[in-house]
Amino acid sequence: MLYLQAPIFSPPIDNPKEKIIKAAKKAKEKGLENWQINLKINKQGIELLDYFKLNLF
């Protein structure tokens, strides 16, 4: 079975959830890191495929 990696996440530019974007930026200023993890989930369990740090803002 073939599993594809998820594309790298990027927040939408025209986001109606501006409060969420502002809160995320404030959290980053205080030291929060954003990471993406790609998982394979099936009946046998969960497998980590990849992980990496994101630079969203």
N, C-alpha and C positions, 0 to 999 in steps of 0.2 A: 504494500500500500504506500502511496506517495503522500508525503506531508509537506506543505509549503510554508515557508516563514511568513509571518504577518508583515505588512509594510510598516515602516517606522511611523509612529504616531506624530501628528502635528495638529495643534489646535486650529479650529477654523478662524479665518480672519474676521469675517462678519458674524460674530457670535452674539445672539440675543441674550446670552447668559453672562453679561459683562461683570456682574458681581462675582461669579465664579473665577473668571480670569483675574480680576483684581486680587481676590483672596489667594489664588495660586502664586501670583507674583510676590505678594507680601510674604507668603510662607517661604518662597525661595530666598528672599532677602534675609530671612531669619535662619537659613541653613538647610531647608528641605531640599532633598535631591529627588529627581524624577527618573524612574527606571522603567523600562519596558521588559516584560518577560513573555516569551512565546512558549506555549504549552501544547502538548498532544494529550488529549483526554479521550479515553475509550473505556471499555468494560474492564480491562485489566488494571486500569489506574491512570495516573497522571505522570507524564514525563516532561522534564524541562528540556526544551529544544535550544533555547538561546536566551540571553539576557544582556542588556546594555544600558548605559546611562543616556538619558535624553537631555538635550539643551533646548527647552521649549521657549524660554523668554530671554 
